[in-house]
Amino acid sequence: MQNPAPTLVRLMVAEWFGTMLLVFIGCGAVHASVLLNAQSGVWQVAVVWGVAIMLAIFAVDSISGSHINPAMTIAFAVWGRHPWRLVLPYIAAQTAGAFTGAMILYCLFSGFLSAKETEKQVVRGEPGSIVTAMCYGEYFPNPGGLASGDSPYDPVQHEKIRSRFSHSQAWFAEFVGTAILAIVVFSLTDLRNSGRPQSNLAPVFIGLTVSALISVLAPLTQAGFNPARDFGPRLFAYFAGWGQVAIPGLSDPSWITVYIVAPIIGAVAGGGFHQWLLRPTGPINA
């Protein structure tokens, strides 16, 4: 006798929890690195993100399919792997989960966030507070260098860093990174792919893929690839005092185009690349 399909509430709770776990561990590593120098180099942070994704998938895959990413949810729907009627509930749950993870991290690290702002001589909500806002939302080019060290925030240095990397480059980085992630996810979950690992190992390889992509692209854009991972924590930061540094609004829509639009288009394109060019035509390998 087959188990009944999960209810909508259970599906949403699973996506909420999976995304919360992803943000709590992944953004938690960013907090620890920026505020406490707990990690040395991008690879250590990247590995933690990979483990976070692996654990989130293992935790909720049997219930909701563990999308934990609006870009992947939309890509699955576009290519017939997910019903459209569940797209908006999944995205709402994912965004709420990311917001929750950010809120928990703030409760744990609030004192260290304030100490970093004092050290850098910045006021939360003013442009210099990007040195702590980066623990939540993402920015390009990666402002990690501004947050490191003991010297005060230098707006001249900030502008010099910004001049090295354009909006179009940032958009392309997020597009390519998410497209590659989607190709790997579609390939690892394609039952016709005889070369895929056993299903219980797929989360490990998806996590490793994200770790590898972060190692390449995080120095440029902080490597988002996930609109919920960016917008949920960014929304929390907006209400926690960072204001327009977290959500600039239409005065600077690059956070929308780079961290929301580019991943969605990248995931759909990556899924299409797999469906059109890479998908095996043989029998299903259950």
C-alpha positions as CSV (number, residue, x, y, z in Angstrom):
1,M,0.0,0.0,0.0
2,Q,1.4,3.4,-1.0
3,N,1.7,6.2,1.5
4,P,-0.6,9.1,0.7
5,A,0.9,12.1,-0.9
6,P,2.0,14.8,1.5
7,T,-0.4,17.6,2.1
8,L,0.3,21.2,1.0
9,V,1.1,22.1,4.6
10,R,3.7,19.4,4.9
11,L,5.2,20.3,1.6
12,M,5.5,23.9,2.7
13,V,6.9,23.0,6.1
14,A,9.5,20.8,4.5
15,E,10.6,23.5,2.1
16,W,10.6,26.1,5.0
17,F,12.7,23.8,7.2
18,G,15.1,22.8,4.4
19,T,15.8,26.4,3.4
20,M,16.0,27.5,7.0
21,L,18.7,24.9,7.6
22,L,20.5,25.9,4.5
23,V,20.7,29.5,5.5
24,F,21.4,28.9,9.2
25,I,24.4,26.7,8.4
26,G,25.6,28.5,5.2
27,C,25.1,32.1,6.2
28,G,26.2,31.0,9.7
29,A,29.6,30.2,8.2
30,V,29.7,33.7,6.6
31,H,28.9,35.2,10.0
32,A,31.6,33.2,11.6
33,S,34.1,34.1,8.9
34,V,33.3,37.9,8.7
35,L,32.8,38.5,12.4
36,L,35.1,36.0,14.1
37,N,37.7,35.0,11.5
38,A,36.6,31.4,12.1
39,Q,37.2,30.3,8.5
40,S,40.4,30.8,6.5
41,G,39.8,31.3,2.8
42,V,36.8,30.9,0.6
43,W,37.1,27.1,0.4
44,Q,36.3,26.6,4.1
45,V,33.1,28.6,3.7
46,A,32.3,26.9,0.4
47,V,32.5,23.4,2.1
48,V,30.2,24.4,4.8
49,W,27.7,25.6,2.2
50,G,28.0,22.3,0.4
51,V,27.4,20.4,3.7
52,A,24.4,22.6,4.4
53,I,22.8,21.8,1.1
54,M,23.5,18.1,1.5
55,L,21.9,18.0,5.0
56,A,18.9,20.0,3.8
57,I,18.3,17.6,0.9
58,F,18.7,14.6,3.1
59,A,16.2,16.1,5.7
60,V,13.3,16.9,3.4
61,D,13.8,15.3,0.0
62,S,11.3,12.5,0.7
63,I,8.6,15.0,1.5
64,S,8.9,17.9,-0.9
65,G,11.7,17.0,-3.2
66,S,14.0,19.4,-1.4
67,H,14.0,22.2,-4.0
68,I,15.1,24.8,-1.3
69,N,15.6,27.3,-4.1
70,P,13.0,29.3,-6.1
71,A,15.1,29.2,-9.2
72,M,15.1,25.4,-9.2
73,T,11.4,25.2,-8.4
74,I,10.6,27.4,-11.4
75,A,13.1,25.4,-13.6
76,F,11.5,22.1,-12.5
77,A,8.0,23.5,-13.4
78,V,9.1,24.8,-16.8
79,W,10.5,21.4,-17.7
80,G,7.6,19.4,-16.5
81,R,9.1,18.1,-13.2
82,H,7.0,20.0,-10.8
83,P,3.3,21.2,-10.9
84,W,2.8,24.9,-11.5
85,R,0.2,25.0,-8.8
86,L,2.8,24.4,-6.2
87,V,5.4,26.9,-7.4
88,L,4.1,29.9,-5.4
89,P,3.6,27.9,-2.2
90,Y,7.1,26.5,-2.5
91,I,8.7,30.0,-3.1
92,A,6.8,31.5,-0.2
93,A,7.9,28.7,2.1
94,Q,11.5,28.9,0.9
95,T,11.6,32.7,1.4
96,A,10.1,32.3,4.9
97,G,12.6,29.6,5.8
98,A,15.5,31.9,4.7
99,F,14.1,34.8,6.7
100,T,13.8,32.5,9.7
101,G,17.4,31.3,9.4
102,A,18.6,34.9,9.2
103,M,16.6,35.8,12.3
104,I,18.1,33.0,14.3
105,L,21.6,34.0,13.2
106,Y,21.0,37.6,14.3
107,C,19.9,36.4,17.7
108,L,23.2,34.5,18.1
109,F,25.6,37.0,16.5
110,S,24.0,40.5,17.2
111,G,26.8,41.5,19.7
112,F,29.5,40.5,17.2
113,L,27.7,42.4,14.4
114,S,27.7,45.6,16.6
115,A,31.3,45.1,17.5
116,K,32.4,44.8,13.9
117,E,30.5,48.0,13.0
118,T,32.3,49.7,15.9
119,E,35.6,48.4,14.8
120,K,35.0,49.6,11.2
121,Q,33.5,52.9,12.4
122,V,30.3,52.5,10.5
123,V,26.7,53.2,11.4
124,R,24.2,50.5,10.5
125,G,22.0,51.6,7.7
126,E,24.6,53.8,6.1
127,P,26.7,52.7,3.1
128,G,29.6,51.5,5.2
129,S,27.5,49.0,7.0
130,I,27.8,46.8,3.9
131,V,30.6,45.2,5.9
132,T,28.0,43.5,8.1
133,A,25.0,43.5,5.8
134,M,27.1,41.0,3.6
135,C,26.4,38.4,6.3
136,Y,22.8,38.4,5.1
137,G,22.3,39.6,1.5
138,E,24.8,39.4,-1.2
139,Y,26.8,42.1,-2.9
140,F,29.2,42.5,-5.9
141,P,32.1,42.6,-6.0
142,N,32.4,40.6,-2.8
143,P,33.0,43.2,0.0
144,G,34.8,40.7,2.2
145,G,38.1,42.6,1.9
146,L,36.4,45.7,3.4
147,A,35.2,43.7,6.4
148,S,38.5,42.0,7.1
149,G,41.3,43.5,9.1
150,D,41.2,46.1,11.9
151,S,41.3,49.3,9.8
152,P,38.1,51.5,9.5
153,Y,35.9,51.2,6.5
154,D,37.3,53.2,3.6
155,P,34.7,54.5,1.1
156,V,37.4,55.4,-1.4
157,Q,38.7,51.8,-1.3
158,H,35.1,50.6,-1.6
159,E,34.6,52.6,-4.8
160,K,37.9,51.4,-6.2
161,I,36.8,47.8,-5.6
162,R,33.4,48.4,-7.2
163,S,35.0,49.8,-10.4
164,R,36.7,46.5,-11.1
165,F,33.6,44.5,-11.7
166,S,30.5,45.5,-13.7
167,H,26.8,44.8,-13.3
168,S,26.8,42.7,-16.5
169,Q,29.7,40.6,-15.2
170,A,27.9,40.0,-11.9
171,W,24.7,39.1,-13.8
172,F,26.6,36.6,-16.0
173,A,28.4,35.1,-13.0
174,E,25.1,34.3,-11.2
175,F,23.5,33.1,-14.5
176,V,26.4,30.7,-15.3
177,G,26.7,29.4,-11.7
178,T,23.0,28.6,-11.4
179,A,22.9,27.1,-14.9
180,I,25.7,24.7,-14.1
181,L,24.0,23.8,-10.8
182,A,20.8,23.1,-12.6
183,I,22.5,21.0,-15.2
184,V,24.1,18.9,-12.5
185,V,20.8,18.6,-10.5
186,F,18.8,17.6,-13.5
187,S,21.5,15.0,-14.5
188,L,21.8,13.5,-11.0
189,T,18.0,13.1,-10.7
190,D,17.4,11.8,-14.2
191,L,16.3,8.2,-13.9
192,R,17.6,7.6,-17.5
193,N,21.1,8.6,-16.6
194,S,22.9,5.3,-16.0
195,G,26.0,7.1,-14.9
196,R,24.3,8.9,-12.0
197,P,25.2,7.9,-8.4
198,Q,22.7,6.0,-6.3
199,S,19.9,8.3,-5.2
200,N,21.1,8.5,-1.6
201,L,24.4,9.9,-2.8
202,A,22.9,12.6,-5.1
203,P,22.8,15.2,-2.3
204,V,26.5,14.7,-1.6
205,F,27.4,15.5,-5.3
206,I,25.0,18.4,-5.4
207,G,26.6,19.8,-2.3
208,L,30.1,19.4,-3.8
209,T,28.9,21.1,-7.0
210,V,27.8,24.1,-5.0
211,S,31.1,24.1,-3.0
212,A,33.1,24.1,-6.2
213,L,31.0,26.9,-7.8
214,I,31.3,29.0,-4.6
215,S,35.1,28.6,-4.7
216,V,35.2,30.1,-8.2
217,L,32.4,32.8,-8.0
218,A,32.1,33.8,-4.3
219,P,35.1,36.2,-4.6
220,L,33.1,38.0,-7.3
221,T,29.4,37.9,-6.3
222,Q,29.3,36.0,-3.0
223,A,27.8,33.2,-5.2
224,G,24.1,33.3,-4.5
225,F,22.4,31.0,-7.1
226,N,19.3,31.1,-5.0
227,P,16.8,34.0,-4.8
228,A,15.4,32.8,-1.4
229,R,18.8,32.6,0.1
230,D,19.4,36.2,-0.9
231,F,16.0,37.8,-0.5
232,G,14.9,36.2,2.8
233,P,18.0,37.3,4.8
234,R,18.1,40.6,2.9
235,L,14.5,41.3,4.0
236,F,15.3,40.4,7.6
237,A,18.4,42.7,7.5
238,Y,16.2,45.5,6.1
239,F,13.9,45.3,9.2
240,A,16.9,44.8,11.6
241,G,18.3,48.2,10.8
242,W,20.3,48.0,7.6
243,G,17.4,49.6,5.6
244,Q,18.4,50.7,2.1
245,V,21.8,49.0,2.4
246,A,19.9,45.7,2.5
247,I,17.2,46.6,0.0
248,P,18.1,49.7,-2.0
249,G,14.8,49.7,-3.9
250,L,14.5,50.9,-7.4
251,S,17.4,53.3,-6.9
252,D,19.7,50.4,-7.4
253,P,17.8,47.4,-8.9
254,S,21.0,45.4,-9.4
255,W,20.3,43.2,-6.4
256,I,17.1,42.2,-8.2
257,T,18.6,41.6,-11.6
258,V,21.8,39.8,-10.3
259,Y,20.5,37.8,-7.4
260,I,16.9,37.1,-8.3
261,V,16.5,37.3,-12.1
262,A,19.8,35.9,-13.2
263,P,19.5,32.7,-11.1
264,I,16.0,32.1,-12.3
265,I,17.0,32.5,-16.0
266,G,20.1,30.4,-15.3
267,A,18.3,27.5,-13.7
268,V,15.7,27.4,-16.6
269,A,18.5,27.6,-19.2
270,G,20.5,24.9,-17.4
271,G,17.4,22.6,-17.2
272,G,16.7,23.2,-20.9
273,F,20.3,22.4,-21.8
274,H,20.0,19.1,-20.0
275,Q,16.6,18.3,-21.5
276,W,17.6,19.2,-25.1
277,L,21.2,18.1,-25.3
278,L,22.2,15.9,-22.4
279,R,19.2,13.9,-21.4
280,P,19.8,10.2,-22.2
281,T,17.3,8.4,-24.4
282,G,17.6,4.9,-23.0
283,P,15.3,3.1,-20.5
284,I,14.6,4.3,-17.0
285,N,17.1,3.0,-14.5
286,A,15.1,2.8,-11.3
